[in-house]
């Protein structure tokens, strides 16, 4: 059975019989989990194993948004997982002690990976490479490492190195930059009116520094100086001339969640536009089976360049490396307050 070019959510803490049948019949490339899907380590391990059994692929990727701070699907109030800092905590430490900040970011990434890989989660939608700007909506805010481009690149590289040391693949986001958005793209479509020269100077460089990343997630943002009508996710011009050519990203390009309200039209229309624009993989997160079926019908088979990029992404994963957990936990204390 051919793999389909979408990543799906699910409704609850275990797959229903209808969801199991859906995954078996439609064979999505991967699964993404949210807080609604996560109760205990044993429960999540069973959920991820059930998904992989349904699609018949032991290497089928399972994703999560585990950034730390306010975007942490595994964490307090549960007693099973640690509290992790927002990315900005690393940036604040970097301003005082760059060496300690880089070491800590890598150690925290390694601890995060240990949490994830043990329960069958193999990809983390991290790092956030957006550069927040004055007056922008706080949808990014302290999810960004810093306001300084060089600091962002250094800290994100250390953080993702820790993830990969632990066997977990990173997904850079939100390419080509979400830091100037004037509204929350979960609810509305942001329009960025900055000149292209300013975007090239500030917003694009962190993504260019990660052009070697295995996967990237698009931004549901209009950049009016490049494409006045279509957000990056649906813009062939932005994907071809900016993401692929100017930034130089060659990995698997995944849409941000297609159920977000930034994008208009039916799910089928959004899927068709995203694939036509050059996205390799559709992402649908809300776990509503009727919508999942609509995405599956529009997704098509994973083939050609998209299939090669998907295979390369999975191939870039490595076995978890040994690390000094005691030292890593001490470093975590540097950036987590009670």
Order of alpha helices (4+ residues) and beta strands (2+ residues): beta-alpha-beta-alpha-beta-beta-beta-alpha-alpha-beta-alpha-beta-beta-beta-alpha-beta-beta-beta-alpha-beta-alpha-alpha-alpha
